[in-house]
Amino acid sequence: MSAKHSNLTLRVGSALLLFPFLVSVSWMGGLPFALLLAAAAAVSALELTCMLTAIGYPEIFGVAVAGLLPLAPWWAARYDASAYASHIPVFLAVAAMALLVLNLFRPGPIERAPHRVAASALAWLYCGVLISTVVGLRVHFGFGWVILAFVVSWLNDTLAYFGGRFFGKTPFFPKVSPKKTWEGFAGGALGSVLGALGTKAVFLALPQPSGEAFQLSWVGCVGVGVGASVLGPLGDLSESMLKRAAGVKDSGTLIPGHGGMLDRIDALLFITPWIYLWATLVQ
């Protein structure tokens, strides 16, 4: 078996194992779902800080903050903590102060301190805050909407992969990712729209958790899919930019056939805020 076919087998096998587990935990919602996403944020932040600082070990404080942020939407909903929302800038200010002070006492060249601080801060925003929107989508809009985000991002990535592999000829963004093609982009766009329409069709036929309803029109599905078809590749390219700057092919080796956690969720991180905004402002 060739290396390409072997990697494809691993890629498909990993997806088939992970997706049912993800659906099950998404159905449960609540703390189990928040903890799963918190773990994903922490692992992603670990990969990111190791990659960007090129020191072989993570910025523990940045990883910890990124891992805690996805718990915030669940905590706020569970304990009716909306009154604390106005204090969020103060909490972030304290975290920023702590980050700077901790780096005062870190061993190693002082010239590396800005890189460590920047890597940790990016981990908060990129891994912590963006993954928090996935938890927020589940908390505020329900199971159907978060499955929509997963399916749309997964089909965008999958059909982009196959479109590029079998039909790819025209470079899409060679400066950052030489293997990306317009044919792959077209495949991903088709996947995004089909994913949204397919999710709608499935939820018309299957039950949802008690008290929840997935209310998205067919036209809305197309709108969500079109937006995701642009944002998914931008998420992919953004991570590729960071990997290219760091001189690495993958963010990690956690998921066979896919690379690291960040490699698997890069499109999801950009697509979910779009779906959250659609559910909030349009639907």
N, C-alpha and C positions, 0 to 999 in steps of 0.2 A: 504494500500500500504506500502511495506517495505521501510526502510530507503534507501536501495541500489537502489530500483526502483525509489523512489522519487528523489534521487540525479541524477540518469541517466536522468530522465525526465527534470529536471532543466538544466542539462548539454546540452542536445540536443536542448531544447527550446532556451537557451541563444545563442547557435551557430547559429540557424536558424534565429534569430533576428539580430544578429551582422553581419553575413557574407554579406547579401545584402547591408547593410549600408557601410561596408568596401569597397565592390566592387564599389559602387557608388562614394565614395570619391576618391578612387584610379583612377577611370576613369577621374574625374575632374583634378586630379593632382595639380600642382602649389601650391599656398599658402594654400588652404583648406587642402590638403593632408599633407603638412608640419606642419600645426598647429595641426592636429589630432595626428600625431606622436610625436610632441612636448608635447602635453598633456599626451600621453601614457608614454613618458619618465619621465615627472615630477611626475606622479602618481606612476610609478615604483620606482623612486628614493625615493619618500616619504615612500613607503612601506619598501624599503630596509633599509633606515637610521633608521626608527622607530624600525625595527626588530633587527638590529645589535647593536644599542646603548642601547636598552632596557630602554628607558627613556619616551616613550609614546608620544613624539612629534618629528617632523622631523628636520633634519639639513637644515634649510631654504636655506642657501647659496648653499649647495650641490644640493638640489632639483632644485633651480633656474638655476644653470649652466647646469645641466643635461637636463632641459626642453628647454634651449636655443640652445643646440648643434644640435638637429635635424633640426633647421631652417637654419643652415649654408650651407648645400648643395643647398637648394633652393635659398638662398640669393646670393651665389656665381654664380649660373647659371643665375639668373634673372638680376643681375647687373654686370655681367662679372667681377667678383672680383678675378679672378685667380691670379692677381698680388699680392694679399695679402697672398697667400698660404705660401710663405716663412716666413711670420711673425707669423704663427700659434704657434711655440714654445714660442714666446714672450708673446702672449695672454695667453697661458697656464701657463707660469711662473707668470704672474700678478695674475691670478686666484689662483694659489697655495699660493702666498704670502698673498693675501687677506684672504684666508681660515685660514692660520696660525695666522695672526694678529687678525682676528675676535675671534678666540678661546682664545686669551690672555685676552679678556674682558668678556668671558662667565662666568656666575655664576656656582657654583658647584665645586666639587673636581677637582683639577688640574690633578689628576691621570686619569680622564676620558677623558682628552683632546686628547690623541693619538687615542682613540677609535672613538671619534667624527670626527677627521681629516681623519682617515682611512675610516670610513663609507662614508663620503662625497666624498673622492677621488674615492672610488670604485663605488659610484653612477654615477660619471662622466663617468668612463670607461665602466661599465657594462650596465647602462641604457642609458646614453647620447650618447656615441660613437657608441655602437652597434646598437642602434635604428637609428642613423644617416645614417647607411648603407642602411636602408630600404628607406629613403628619397632619398639617392644618387642613388639607383637602379631605382627608378621612374624617377628621373630627367635625368639620363644619358642613360637609356636603354628602358624606356617606360612602359606602362601599363601592357603588357603581362608578362614582367619579374617580376614585383612586385606581380602580381597575382600568378605566378609560385611559388614564395617564400611562399605566404600565403597558397596556396593549399597543397604544399608539406609538410609544417610544420603541417598544420591542419590534414591531412590524416595520417602523421606519428604518431601524438599524439593520434588520434582517434582509428586507428587500433592497436596501441600498448596497448591502454586501453582495448579494447575488446579482443585482443589476450591474454593479461594477465588475464583478468577476467574469461574467459571461458576455457582457456587451460593452464594457468600459473601453473607450478609445480617446475621449476628449477630456484633457485635464481640467479639473474643477478649481483647485486652489494649490498649485504645485509649490508655492512658496512655503507652505506649512505642511502639506500632506501630498506628496507626489502621486500617490496611488488613488486619490479621490478623483472621480470622474463625474461629468454631467449626466452620464447614463446611470451611474449609481445614485446621483441626486434624484433623478426622475423616478427610479425604483423606490427610493425612500419616500418620496412625495405620494406615490400611489399607495404605499404601505400605510402611511399616516391616515389617509382618507378612508381606506378600506378598514383599518383598525377601528376608527371611530364609528363607522357605519356598522361594522360587525358587532361591536360592543353594544350598540343600541339594539340590534336585532336579538342578541342573546338575552338582554335584560327584558325584552318584551315577553320572552317565553319562560324565563326562569325566575324563581323567587329571590328576594333579597332579605337581608337581616330585618327583623321586626321593626316596623316604624320608619323604614327608609324607602325612598323612591328615587329612581334615576330618571330625571326629567330633562331630556335634551332632544330637541327636534331633529328631524333628518337634515334640515338645512344647517342647523347648529353643528351637527356632526361634520359636515363638509367644512364649515368655518374653522372648527377646532383642528381638523386634519390639515387644512391649508396652512394655518399658522404653525402647526407642529412640523410641517414639511420644511419650513425655513429654519425654525429654532433648533430642531434636532441636529442638523448638520453644523449649525453654529456652535452648539455645545460640544460636538465631536471635534471640530476644528480648534476650539478654545483649549481643550485638553491636549490635542496634538501639538499646539503651539508650546505649551508648557513642557511636554515631553521632549520636543525637538530642542528647546533651549537647554534642557537638562542632559541631552544626549542619550536618552533611553527609548526603547521601542515600546515598552508597556509600563504602566504604573506599578505593576506587581505581578504575582504569579498565583493569586488566590483561587481564581476560577479557571479550570482547564479549558483551553480553547478561546478564552476571552481576555486573559491577562489579569489585571488587578480589579479591585472593586470599582475604582474610578473609571477604568476602561468600560465597565459594564453599564454604569449609570450616567455617563457624561451627557447623553442626549436627554435622559429623564430629568436631569437637573435644570435644563433650559425649557423643557416642554411643560413641566408641572406648573410653574408660575403662570404661564399662558393659560392653561386650563383653569387654574384657580381664579384668574382675573375674568375669564369668560363666565364661569359659574357665578361670580360675584356681580359683575356689571352688565352682562348681556342676557344670561339665561333667566 
